[in-house]
Amino acid sequence: MKYEKCVFCTSSRMDHYALLLLVALFPLVCSRWTEEYDHFTFAQSWPPGVCAVAPREHHTCHVDKQVTTWTIHGLWPTQGSEIGPHDCNSSMEFDFSKIASLQKDLLTFWPNLYTDTELESFWSHEWTKHGTCAQDLPETTGEYNYFSKGLEMNHKYDMLKMLSDGGVTPSPTEQYSYKQFMAAVKQSTGFDPNIVCSFIELDNGTDFHLVSEIEICLSKTDFTPVACPGSENSSKGGNQSGSYKTIKSRSKCHQHFNYPPIQYVFNRKTGMFELPNDLVGR
């Protein structure tokens, strides 16, 4: 944490207690938070994978029909292999009115899938935890610019298309390996991604594994893809699960896992993703 110098004038008549108070408040009044980070982690989520985690987090999950592709989890300032800094300015409280004009796009490409939470709570969380730490760049200064940049990156780095171009397409039955996912993304970006998986607990005691999130690293200067610290593109190398050793608290993927279509729902009896009855025949 760095502090910029602040010069203020004091009156010769200022009493002793007022001076002590001013000195105590000096770091808060005359400083600017300048936590450092060297790149962004851009995380995109696959809605079925998000909803698979919801019950264990005691949430209700629903994917609206306008959601047809990978959605945004967040655009996160990252220092080295650690996602962060976090929560850099508590005075910059989230104000939805500043991004109200983006609501249609946010509901489609950056939606809150947890229907038992306030609609704006997800965006508020992302702004408070991550957006406030990206205020040193013109492209991400203020709520509107920060969320606009995230939406722009979602369109620019179209994960559905990148995977499809690499031969990986949603399927209710087919499984893919993490190597196939890694290769498909690298073919488009030039660098290995970080792949996160989730699972559904079946009634027979086994687990159904599926892709939940893909993260790519972006340059802080021009938002182009760069090597993620700890990936196979860097000196540290990756592990055999497909998740990088240096990225903590990430869910590792099995050798093979599922990539179900967005609007399909999981049937615990059959252990498969199926098209809901109200969509059959459409």
LINMO-V212998 format. One record per residue. N is the residue number from 0. RES is the residue in one letter. OMEGA is omega in degrees with one decimal (NA if undefined). BURIAL is b if it has 9 or more other ideal C-beta (glycine too) atoms within 8 Angstrom, else e. D_CENTER is the distance of its C-alpha to the mean C-alpha in whole Angstrom. Layout:
# LINMO-V212998
n: {N:N}
res: {RES:RES}
omega: {OMEGA:OMEGA}
burial: {BURIAL:BURIAL}
d_center: {D_CENTER:D_CENTER}
This chain:
# LINMO-V212998
n: {0:1:2:3:4:5:6:7:8:9:10:11:12:13:14:15:16:17:18:19:20:21:22:23:24:25:26:27:28:29:30:31:32:33:34:35:36:37:38:39:40:41:42:43:44:45:46:47:48:49:50:51:52:53:54:55:56:57:58:59:60:61:62:63:64:65:66:67:68:69:70:71:72:73:74:75:76:77:78:79:80:81:82:83:84:85:86:87:88:89:90:91:92:93:94:95:96:97:98:99:100:101:102:103:104:105:106:107:108:109:110:111:112:113:114:115:116:117:118:119:120:121:122:123:124:125:126:127:128:129:130:131:132:133:134:135:136:137:138:139:140:141:142:143:144:145:146:147:148:149:150:151:152:153:154:155:156:157:158:159:160:161:162:163:164:165:166:167:168:169:170:171:172:173:174:175:176:177:178:179:180:181:182:183:184:185:186:187:188:189:190:191:192:193:194:195:196:197:198:199:200:201:202:203:204:205:206:207:208:209:210:211:212:213:214:215:216:217:218:219:220:221:222:223:224:225:226:227:228:229:230:231:232:233:234:235:236:237:238:239:240:241:242:243:244:245:246:247:248:249:250:251:252:253:254:255:256:257:258:259:260:261:262:263:264:265:266:267:268:269:270:271:272:273:274:275:276:277:278:279:280:281}
res: {M:K:Y:E:K:C:V:F:C:T:S:S:R:M:D:H:Y:A:L:L:L:L:V:A:L:F:P:L:V:C:S:R:W:T:E:E:Y:D:H:F:T:F:A:Q:S:W:P:P:G:V:C:A:V:A:P:R:E:H:H:T:C:H:V:D:K:Q:V:T:T:W:T:I:H:G:L:W:P:T:Q:G:S:E:I:G:P:H:D:C:N:S:S:M:E:F:D:F:S:K:I:A:S:L:Q:K:D:L:L:T:F:W:P:N:L:Y:T:D:T:E:L:E:S:F:W:S:H:E:W:T:K:H:G:T:C:A:Q:D:L:P:E:T:T:G:E:Y:N:Y:F:S:K:G:L:E:M:N:H:K:Y:D:M:L:K:M:L:S:D:G:G:V:T:P:S:P:T:E:Q:Y:S:Y:K:Q:F:M:A:A:V:K:Q:S:T:G:F:D:P:N:I:V:C:S:F:I:E:L:D:N:G:T:D:F:H:L:V:S:E:I:E:I:C:L:S:K:T:D:F:T:P:V:A:C:P:G:S:E:N:S:S:K:G:G:N:Q:S:G:S:Y:K:T:I:K:S:R:S:K:C:H:Q:H:F:N:Y:P:P:I:Q:Y:V:F:N:R:K:T:G:M:F:E:L:P:N:D:L:V:G:R}
omega: {-178.3:178.3:175.5:-178.4:178.4:-178.6:177.6:-178.2:176.7:179.3:179.0:-178.8:-179.0:-176.7:-172.8:-177.0:178.0:179.6:177.6:179.2:-180.0:178.4:-179.8:-177.9:-174.7:-178.8:-177.9:-174.6:-169.6:179.9:176.0:-177.9:-178.2:176.7:-174.7:171.2:-174.1:175.1:176.2:165.9:178.7:-174.1:176.1:-175.2:172.1:-171.4:178.1:178.0:176.8:-178.1:178.2:-178.5:-171.5:-177.7:-179.6:176.5:176.9:177.5:172.9:-174.1:178.2:178.8:179.2:-173.4:-179.8:178.3:-174.4:-176.4:176.5:-178.5:-177.9:167.6:178.1:174.3:-164.8:169.9:-175.0:177.3:-177.4:-180.0:-178.7:175.7:-174.6:20.5:-179.6:168.4:-170.5:-178.0:-177.1:179.8:179.7:-177.2:-179.1:179.5:-174.7:-177.7:-178.2:179.0:-178.1:-179.2:179.5:-169.9:-178.5:179.8:178.9:179.5:-178.4:-172.3:178.4:-171.6:169.4:-175.4:179.4:-172.3:178.7:176.6:178.1:-176.5:-174.0:-172.2:-180.0:179.3:177.7:179.1:-177.9:178.8:-176.3:-175.6:-172.4:-175.9:-178.8:179.4:-178.4:-174.5:178.3:-178.7:178.2:-176.5:-177.0:179.3:-179.8:-177.9:-174.8:-179.1:-178.6:-179.1:176.3:179.3:176.8:177.7:178.4:179.9:178.5:177.9:-178.0:179.4:-175.9:-173.9:178.3:-179.7:-179.8:179.8:-180.0:178.4:178.3:176.9:-180.0:-177.0:-179.9:179.7:178.8:-174.9:-173.6:174.7:177.3:176.0:177.8:178.4:177.5:177.3:-178.9:-177.2:-178.4:179.9:-179.2:178.0:-178.4:-174.0:-177.0:-176.7:177.6:175.0:166.7:-176.7:-178.8:179.7:174.4:-179.5:175.8:178.8:-178.7:-178.7:-178.6:176.6:178.2:-178.7:176.0:-174.3:179.7:-179.8:-177.8:-173.3:171.9:-178.2:172.6:-179.7:-176.2:177.5:178.2:-175.9:-176.5:176.0:172.5:-177.8:174.9:178.0:175.9:176.3:-179.5:179.7:179.4:176.9:-178.9:-174.8:-174.7:178.8:-179.2:176.8:-170.8:179.2:-176.5:174.5:-174.9:-177.2:-171.2:177.0:-171.8:174.5:176.5:-179.5:-178.5:179.3:172.1:179.2:177.8:-179.5:-173.7:179.0:-172.6:176.1:-174.1:-171.7:177.6:178.4:-176.3:177.4:-176.7:-179.4:-178.4:-177.3:-177.4:171.2:-176.9:177.6:179.7:-177.4:-177.2:177.6:179.7:178.4:-179.9:NA}
burial: {e:e:e:e:e:e:e:e:e:e:e:e:e:e:e:e:e:e:b:e:e:b:e:e:e:b:e:e:e:b:b:e:e:e:b:e:b:e:b:b:b:b:b:b:b:b:b:b:b:b:b:b:b:b:e:e:e:e:b:e:b:e:b:e:e:e:b:e:b:b:b:b:e:b:b:b:b:b:b:e:b:e:e:b:b:e:b:b:b:e:e:e:e:b:e:b:e:e:b:e:e:b:e:e:b:b:b:b:b:b:b:b:b:b:e:e:b:e:e:b:b:b:b:b:e:b:b:b:b:b:b:b:b:b:b:e:e:e:e:b:b:e:b:b:b:b:b:b:b:b:b:e:b:b:e:e:b:b:b:e:e:b:b:b:b:b:e:b:e:e:b:b:e:e:e:b:e:b:e:b:b:b:b:b:b:b:b:b:b:e:b:b:b:b:b:b:b:b:b:b:e:b:e:e:e:e:e:b:b:b:b:b:b:b:b:b:b:b:b:e:e:e:b:e:b:b:b:b:b:b:b:e:e:b:e:b:e:b:e:e:e:b:b:b:b:b:b:e:e:b:e:e:b:b:e:e:b:b:b:b:b:b:b:b:e:b:b:e:e:e:e:e:b:b:e:b:e:e:e:e:e:e}
d_center: {24:26:29:31:34:36:39:41:45:46:50:53:53:50:51:50:47:45:45:43:41:40:39:37:35:35:32:30:32:32:29:26:23:22:19:19:16:17:14:10:7:6:4:6:7:11:13:16:14:12:15:17:15:16:20:19:17:20:18:19:17:18:17:19:21:20:17:18:15:11:9:6:3:3:6:7:10:12:15:17:15:14:10:12:14:13:15:17:19:20:23:20:20:17:20:19:22:21:18:20:21:18:18:19:16:14:15:15:12:10:12:12:13:15:18:20:18:18:17:16:14:11:11:13:11:8:11:13:11:9:11:15:14:14:17:19:19:20:18:15:18:18:16:17:17:13:12:14:13:10:12:14:12:11:15:16:14:15:13:16:19:18:18:21:23:23:24:21:22:21:24:25:27:26:24:23:22:19:22:22:18:18:21:20:17:19:21:19:18:20:18:17:13:12:12:11:14:15:19:21:24:27:31:32:30:28:25:23:20:18:14:11:8:9:8:10:11:13:16:16:19:19:15:17:16:17:17:15:17:18:18:21:21:22:25:23:23:21:22:23:20:18:15:16:19:17:14:14:14:12:14:17:18:21:23:23:21:21:19:20:20:18:21:23:23:24:28:28:32:32:28:27:25:27:27:28:32:31:29:32:34:32}
